[in-house]
Amino acid sequence: MFEKLAKQKLQETPQEYLKTFERTKDFLVAIDTDGCIADNMNAKQILIFHPLYMEFYQLWEIESYFREIAEFYNLFSVHRGCNRFLAIRYTLNALHSRQDVRNEVKKLNVTLPEIKPVEQYIEFCRKNNYGMGNVSLDQFLSTRVFDSGLYKLSGWSQAVNKALEYIVDKVQPFENVRECLEIIYKHADIAVISQTPYEDLFNYWNTHGLLKYVKVICGQEMGSKTYHIEMLKKVGKYSDEAVLMVGDAIGDFEAVKKNNGLFYPVVPGNENDSWKKFPEVFELFLTGKYHGELEQYLIGEFSKKLPDRPPWQTQGYDHTASYRKNQEIRKSLYKQFNPDGRLLIL
């Protein structure tokens, strides 16, 4: 039975948790959660992350610009699935650099948040090899106790975690996920690899009866996905060809490739089909036949779904048309989970 990590250990020595991992199978399958196991990425970002940030920083007057930019970096680009603080840095850089946004900000007398505190916190984590999350942000805050900007950033992040409890667990896993986990469990140690907080990961997998398949959960507190796989592979002494990452983001691909493992993409927009095809691919993985042409083909199809160039840098860009592109997704989520919530319709 999966044993939940004590809160004290999670706060004080989160990375030590990875060093106590014990291998039980010949293979390791690392699996992301948000957008991979369940279609909860859209809900998290559109209903929680973005409106709470606009509320904390009073950015509602430029809602269409903020949502367009934040959705691109969090959901619809090569940056999909990145850590929340990296996403905020990308979003703020775009807001500050776009002339059309600067014009709106000046006209509406809106103050954009400063980028510097976020960049300093990210550098603090990089230098100390810390995972980016509320635990390390509190540590950074202790070195800058009079930085009001950091308190606001911390308040937003904590509010996000609190709000997630009421939304995310209601989203069901994709079709065939449970059947695939049954198959994987017979042959491989399953590791949940994510930049979501550990507590949220535990709650989701537990709520939906999936925890029985899991050997270890690695959240944002334990470091990057690359570090998660590196440590588990090292401690478990798995060979390169015995490690497979199942994910829906370029970051998942990069994390496992930096550790010389293999990647199976859950393609955004075609998630159910990806899980339907997984058992056949997993059999090839177990017999050493997945590496090569098939893996490259699947990765190529996956990459086409995640552009690296934002729409506002393309020829013929129209902001209203760009915002409307994902409008039905927003409307559907608000209708289902927050019908009285604040949402701009263009």
N, C-alpha and C positions, 0 to 999 in steps of 0.2 A: 504493500500500500504506500502511496506517495506521502512523504512526510513534509509538511509545510515548514519553510524556513522561518525561524523565530524572528520577530521584529527587531530585537536588539542586534542580532547578527547581521540582519539586512542593513541596519543603520551603521554599524561599527566596522564590520569586516565582510562586505558583500562579495569581494573577489576570492576570499578564502573558500567560499562555497564551491567554486569550480575546482579547486585543488583537491577536494575530498571526493570527487566523482569516482565511482567504481564501475568499470565496464563489466557487462554481463553477456554481451553478444559479440559476434565478429564484425558487425557493421554498425555504423552510426548514421542515423537519419535526423538531420536538423530541420525543424519546421517553423516557419514564421506563423503568426496568428492573424493579425489584422489585415484583411484583404486577401488572405491566403486560406485560412481555415473557415473564415466567415466574412460576409460582405459588410463589415462594420467600419471600414475606413471612411467611406463617404459620410456615414452618420456621425462618427467622432469629429471629423474636421468641420463639416458644414453646420452641424447642430451645436457643437460644444467649443472646439478650439477657436474657431474664427469669431463667432459672436461674443464670446467671453473676452477675447483680446480687444475687440472693438469697444466693448463696454469699459474695460479697465483703462483704455487709453483714449477714450472718447473719439472714435474714428467713424462713427455711424454716418457722418456727412459724406464720407468717401467710400461707403460700403461697396459699391460696385467695383471700384478699383481694388480695394483690399481683398475682397472675395476672389476676384479674378486671379490676382497674383498668388494669394495663399493657396488656392485650389490647384493652380498649375504646379507649384513646388511640392505640395503634399500629396497630390492625387494623380495628376495627368502628365507627368514628365519623368525623366530619368531619375529625378530626386525623390520620387514616390517612396514613402515609407521611411524617410530619413528622420533622425531625432528631432523632436519638437523645437529645440533651441537652434539647431542648424536651419530648420525651416523658417523660423522667425528672422534669422540673419539674412537668408535669401530674400525673404519678403520685404524686409526693411530696406535692403540695398536697392531693390527694384522700385519701391515707393519713392525713395530719395533721388534716384537717378532719372526717373521718367519726367520729361518736361510737361506732359499733359497732367500728371498728378500734381506736380509743383504748381501749375496754374490753378488747379482746383483748390488745393490747400490754401493758396494765397487768397483766392476769391472768397472762400468760405471761412477763413480765419481758423483753420485747423492746425494743430501742432503735431507733427510727426514724432514718434518716439525716437530717441537717440539709439544709434547702432552700437556705440562704443561699449556700454556695459555688457551687452550680449557677447560681443567679440572678446572682451576681457575674460568673461566667464568660460567661454569655449576654450580659450588659450590656457586658462587655469586647469581645466580638465585634461587637456592634451599633455601639458607638462607633467602632471601627476598621474597620468594614466587612469583617471577617474571616469566612470560612466556619467553621462550628462543626465541629471535628474534632480529631484528635490533634495535628496540627501547631500549630494556634492554642492548644490546651489546654497544650501544652508552653511556648508563649510566655507564656501567662498564669501558668503555674507558676513561670516564671523571675522573676516579680515578687512571688511569695509562696512562697518556698522552704521555709518552715517550716509551711505549711498541710497537715497530714496528711490532711485530708479531700479535698483536691484530688489528692493522690497516689493515694488509693484510687479516686477517680473515674477518673483516668487509667489506673490498673491495670485497672479493669473494661473501659474502652473498648478498650485494647490487647488484652486477652484476647478480647474479642468479635471483633476483626479477625482474630486468629489462628485462632479456632475456625471462622470463616466459611469458611475455605479447605477445610475437610473436609466441609462440608454443601452450600453453595449451588450450587457448580458441578455437582452431581449432579442438580439439578432441571432437567428439560428445558423448552424454550420451549413456549408454548401452540401449539395447532394453528393453522396458517395464518400464523404470524408470519413465517416465512422467505419465503413467497410474497408477503406484503404488503411486506416490506422490498425484495424484488426490484422491485416496482412503484414504490415510493417512490423508490428509488435512481435510476431512469431520469429522474425529473423534479425531484427536490429534494435539497438538502444535508441529510444526516441528522445530528442532534446528539443524543447521549445526555445527558439532563438528569436529575441525580439528587442525592440527599443521602447516597448511599452513597460510601465512599472510592473515589478514582480507581483505585487498584490493583485493588480487587475488581471494579469495573466492567469494566476492561480484561480481567481474567482470565476473567470470565463470557462476554463477547462473543467473546473469542478462542477459548475452549474449545469453544464451540458453532458455530464457523465463521461468525459473524455480523459480524466485524470489518471484512470487506471492503466492507460497505455504509456504514460510519461515516466521517463527515468530522471529527468532533470529539467528545471525551468530557469532560463537565463534572461533576466530583464535588464532594463537600462542601467540599473544600479551596479551591475557586474561589468560594465564596460561596453565596448562596441561589439557588433555581431562578429567581426573578424577576430576579436580577442576571445569571444565565447568559443568559437570553433577551434581556434588555436589551442586553448587550454584543454578542452575536452579531448581533442585529438592527441595532444601530448600526454595527458594523464591516462587516457584509455589505451594509448599505444595502437591506434588504428592506422592502417596503411592508407595511402592517398586514395586508392581506388575503392576503399571501404567506406568513404565518407560522401554522403549525398545531402545537399541542401535543397529543400522544397520551399520556394518563395515566389512572391509576386512583384518584386522590385529589383532594380539594378543593384541596389545595395546588398541584397541577398546574394546575387550572382558574384559580386566583387568580393564579398566576405569569404565565400567558400573557395573561390579561385585563388585568392591570396594564400590559402592553405592547401592548394593543390588538390582540392576535392572536386566533385561533380555537382552539376546543377540541374534541377528539374523545374521549369517555370510553370506557375499557375497564372495563366494569361488574363490580365484585367479585361473584363467584359465577356470572357469565355471560361470562367472559373469552373462551372459544372462539367464542361466538356474536358477540361484539363484533369479533373479528378476521375472522370470516367475512364480516361486513357491511362491513368497512372499505374494500375496493377500490371499491365503488359510491360511498361517501361521498367517497373521495379524488378520484374523477373529478369530482364536483360541486365540490370544493374547487379543483381546478385550473382549472375554468371559471367560478369566481366565484359559484357557485350554492349553496354550503353555508351561508353566513352567513344568519342569519334564523330562519325558522320551524323548519327541520329541526334546526339546531344547538340551539336552545332546547328543543325536544322531547327530544332525546337527553340534554341536561344535566339536564332535569327528572326523567327516568327514573333517571338516575345518582344524583341527589341523594337520592332516596327510600331508597337503600341505605345511606346514611351519616348516622345521626342525630347531633344535637349534644347531646342530653340523655342523661346516663349512666343506666343502669338503677337505680342506688341512689338516684336523685332522683325516681323515678316512684312513683306510688301502688301499694300492694300488693307492694312489692319484697320478695323473699325471697332472701337471699344464696346459700343452697345451690342453689336452682333456677337462679339467675343463673349460678353457676359451672358447673353441669351443662350449660348451654346449648351450650357449646363443648367439652364433654368428649370427644366422639367425634373432633373435630379433633385434640386433644392426643394422645389414645390412638393414633390412626392414625400421626401423625408419630413418636411415640416407638417404636412398633412397627417402623416402617420404618428409622429412622436411629439410634435409641438405646434398644434394648429393655431394657437394664439401667439406664437412667437414672432419676433420682428424679422421680416425678410423683404428686401427690395425686389419688386417685380418690374421688369422693363418690357 
